[in-house]
Amino acid sequence: MTLPAFVAPPMQPLGNDTITFLHYVDDPGAQPDSMGEISQTPAPGVVPQCRHRPLPATAPAQRETPEGETDVGTQVWLSHCPPVPAVLNATLNDEFECNGVTYQIQGNPTPVTGASGTIEFVKMLSKVQEG
Protein backbone atom coordinates (compact mmCIF):
# COMPACT_ATOMS: atom_id res chain seq x y z
CA MET A 1 0.00 0.00 0.00
CA THR A 2 1.40 3.37 -0.95
CA LEU A 3 0.39 6.55 0.74
CA PRO A 4 -0.09 9.76 -1.18
CA ALA A 5 2.75 12.25 -0.94
CA PHE A 6 2.30 14.92 1.71
CA VAL A 7 1.80 18.36 0.19
CA ALA A 8 2.03 21.22 2.66
CA PRO A 9 -0.39 24.09 2.13
CA PRO A 10 1.15 27.41 1.09
CA MET A 11 2.52 29.51 3.95
CA GLN A 12 0.30 32.38 5.05
CA PRO A 13 1.91 35.84 5.45
CA LEU A 14 3.76 36.06 8.75
CA GLY A 15 2.62 39.61 9.46
CA ASN A 16 1.99 43.07 8.09
CA ASP A 17 5.36 44.68 8.82
CA THR A 18 7.81 45.65 6.08
CA ILE A 19 11.46 45.46 7.15
CA THR A 20 14.28 47.13 5.21
CA PHE A 21 17.57 45.29 5.78
CA LEU A 22 20.70 47.43 5.54
CA HIS A 23 23.63 45.24 4.49
CA TYR A 24 26.79 47.36 4.53
CA VAL A 25 29.21 46.94 1.61
CA ASP A 26 32.55 48.63 0.93
CA ASP A 27 32.38 51.59 -1.42
CA PRO A 28 33.99 50.63 -4.76
CA GLY A 29 37.41 52.22 -5.17
CA ALA A 30 37.40 53.69 -1.65
CA GLN A 31 40.75 54.10 0.05
CA PRO A 32 41.26 53.39 3.77
CA ASP A 33 41.15 56.45 6.01
CA SER A 34 43.75 57.31 8.66
CA MET A 35 42.34 54.56 10.93
CA GLY A 36 42.41 51.94 8.16
CA GLU A 37 38.63 51.91 7.75
CA ILE A 38 37.03 51.79 4.30
CA SER A 39 33.83 53.77 3.86
CA GLN A 40 30.71 51.67 3.49
CA THR A 41 27.27 52.22 2.04
CA PRO A 42 24.13 50.31 3.04
CA ALA A 43 22.59 48.15 0.32
CA PRO A 44 18.89 48.04 1.26
CA GLY A 45 16.76 44.94 0.88
CA VAL A 46 13.02 45.40 1.42
CA VAL A 47 11.16 42.40 2.88
CA PRO A 48 7.35 42.61 3.23
CA GLN A 49 5.04 40.32 5.22
CA CYS A 50 7.21 40.15 8.35
CA ARG A 51 6.09 40.03 11.97
CA HIS A 52 8.13 42.34 14.21
CA ARG A 53 7.28 42.69 17.90
CA PRO A 54 8.98 43.40 21.24
CA LEU A 55 9.72 40.61 23.66
CA PRO A 56 7.53 40.76 26.76
CA ALA A 57 8.65 43.26 29.41
CA THR A 58 9.10 40.36 31.84
CA ALA A 59 11.97 38.96 29.74
CA PRO A 60 15.36 39.44 31.47
CA ALA A 61 16.89 40.80 28.25
CA GLN A 62 14.84 44.01 28.65
CA ARG A 63 16.17 46.25 31.37
CA GLU A 64 17.71 49.59 32.20
CA THR A 65 21.49 49.30 32.04
CA PRO A 66 23.51 51.92 33.93
CA GLU A 67 26.57 52.94 31.93
CA GLY A 68 28.55 55.49 33.94
CA GLU A 69 26.15 58.26 34.88
CA THR A 70 23.68 57.61 32.08
CA ASP A 71 20.91 55.02 32.01
CA VAL A 72 20.41 53.35 28.66
CA GLY A 73 17.09 51.71 27.91
CA THR A 74 17.52 48.51 25.90
CA GLN A 75 14.58 46.80 24.28
CA VAL A 76 14.87 43.41 22.56
CA TRP A 77 12.60 42.60 19.59
CA LEU A 78 11.77 39.33 17.83
CA SER A 79 11.11 39.18 14.09
CA HIS A 80 9.75 36.43 11.87
CA CYS A 81 10.52 36.96 8.18
CA PRO A 82 10.07 35.02 4.93
CA PRO A 83 13.18 33.07 3.83
CA VAL A 84 14.50 35.52 1.24
CA PRO A 85 18.20 36.31 0.56
CA ALA A 86 18.08 39.72 2.30
CA VAL A 87 17.13 37.96 5.55
CA LEU A 88 19.21 34.79 5.19
CA ASN A 89 22.38 36.79 4.38
CA ALA A 90 21.99 39.27 7.28
CA THR A 91 24.91 39.40 9.74
CA LEU A 92 25.75 40.98 13.09
CA ASN A 93 27.22 44.01 11.28
CA ASP A 94 23.92 44.76 9.58
CA GLU A 95 20.90 46.73 10.73
CA PHE A 96 17.30 46.96 9.66
CA GLU A 97 14.58 49.58 9.71
CA CYS A 98 10.96 48.97 10.60
CA ASN A 99 8.34 51.68 11.10
CA GLY A 100 11.00 54.42 11.05
CA VAL A 101 13.17 52.86 13.80
CA THR A 102 16.63 51.36 13.22
CA TYR A 103 17.42 48.07 15.02
CA GLN A 104 20.76 46.31 15.51
CA ILE A 105 20.73 42.59 14.71
CA GLN A 106 21.64 40.37 17.67
CA GLY A 107 23.01 37.02 16.52
CA ASN A 108 22.64 35.43 13.14
CA PRO A 109 19.15 34.85 11.72
CA THR A 110 17.81 31.35 12.46
CA PRO A 111 16.02 29.49 9.64
CA VAL A 112 13.09 27.34 10.82
CA THR A 113 12.24 24.26 8.76
CA GLY A 114 8.78 22.74 8.58
CA ALA A 115 7.48 19.21 8.24
CA SER A 116 8.27 19.20 4.52
CA GLY A 117 11.95 19.92 5.23
CA THR A 118 11.97 23.33 3.58
CA ILE A 119 12.67 26.61 5.33
CA GLU A 120 9.31 28.14 6.27
CA PHE A 121 10.48 31.34 7.96
CA VAL A 122 13.49 32.97 9.64
CA LYS A 123 13.62 34.07 13.30
CA MET A 124 15.82 36.98 14.32
CA LEU A 125 16.51 38.93 17.52
CA SER A 126 17.31 42.63 17.43
CA LYS A 127 17.67 45.48 19.88
CA VAL A 128 17.06 49.20 20.05
CA GLN A 129 18.58 51.50 22.67
CA GLU A 130 17.64 54.92 23.97
CA GLY A 131 19.41 57.10 26.45
C-alpha positions in Angstrom: 0.0 0.0 0.0 1.4 3.4 -1.0 0.4 6.5 0.7 -0.1 9.8 -1.2 2.7 12.3 -0.9 2.3 14.9 1.7 1.8 18.4 0.2 2.0 21.2 2.7 -0.4 24.1 2.1 1.2 27.4 1.1 2.5 29.5 3.9 0.3 32.4 5.0 1.9 35.8 5.4 3.8 36.1 8.8 2.6 39.6 9.5 2.0 43.1 8.1 5.4 44.7 8.8 7.8 45.6 6.1 11.5 45.5 7.1 14.3 47.1 5.2 17.6 45.3 5.8 20.7 47.4 5.5 23.6 45.2 4.5 26.8 47.4 4.5 29.2 46.9 1.6 32.6 48.6 0.9 32.4 51.6 -1.4 34.0 50.6 -4.8 37.4 52.2 -5.2 37.4 53.7 -1.6 40.7 54.1 0.1 41.3 53.4 3.8 41.1 56.5 6.0 43.8 57.3 8.7 42.3 54.6 10.9 42.4 51.9 8.2 38.6 51.9 7.7 37.0 51.8 4.3 33.8 53.8 3.9 30.7 51.7 3.5 27.3 52.2 2.0 24.1 50.3 3.0 22.6 48.2 0.3 18.9 48.0 1.3 16.8 44.9 0.9 13.0 45.4 1.4 11.2 42.4 2.9 7.3 42.6 3.2 5.0 40.3 5.2 7.2 40.1 8.4 6.1 40.0 12.0 8.1 42.3 14.2 7.3 42.7 17.9 9.0 43.4 21.2 9.7 40.6 23.7 7.5 40.8 26.8 8.6 43.3 29.4 9.1 40.4 31.8 12.0 39.0 29.7 15.4 39.4 31.5 16.9 40.8 28.3 14.8 44.0 28.7 16.2 46.3 31.4 17.7 49.6 32.2 21.5 49.3 32.0 23.5 51.9 33.9 26.6 52.9 31.9 28.5 55.5 33.9 26.1 58.3 34.9 23.7 57.6 32.1 20.9 55.0 32.0 20.4 53.3 28.7 17.1 51.7 27.9 17.5 48.5 25.9 14.6 46.8 24.3 14.9 43.4 22.6 12.6 42.6 19.6 11.8 39.3 17.8 11.1 39.2 14.1 9.8 36.4 11.9 10.5 37.0 8.2 10.1 35.0 4.9 13.2 33.1 3.8 14.5 35.5 1.2 18.2 36.3 0.6 18.1 39.7 2.3 17.1 38.0 5.5 19.2 34.8 5.2 22.4 36.8 4.4 22.0 39.3 7.3 24.9 39.4 9.7 25.7 41.0 13.1 27.2 44.0 11.3 23.9 44.8 9.6 20.9 46.7 10.7 17.3 47.0 9.7 14.6 49.6 9.7 11.0 49.0 10.6 8.3 51.7 11.1 11.0 54.4 11.0 13.2 52.9 13.8 16.6 51.4 13.2 17.4 48.1 15.0 20.8 46.3 15.5 20.7 42.6 14.7 21.6 40.4 17.7 23.0 37.0 16.5 22.6 35.4 13.1 19.1 34.8 11.7 17.8 31.3 12.5 16.0 29.5 9.6 13.1 27.3 10.8 12.2 24.3 8.8 8.8 22.7 8.6 7.5 19.2 8.2 8.3 19.2 4.5 12.0 19.9 5.2 12.0 23.3 3.6 12.7 26.6 5.3 9.3 28.1 6.3 10.5 31.3 8.0 13.5 33.0 9.6 13.6 34.1 13.3 15.8 37.0 14.3 16.5 38.9 17.5 17.3 42.6 17.4 17.7 45.5 19.9 17.1 49.2 20.1 18.6 51.5 22.7 17.6 54.9 24.0 19.4 57.1 26.5 
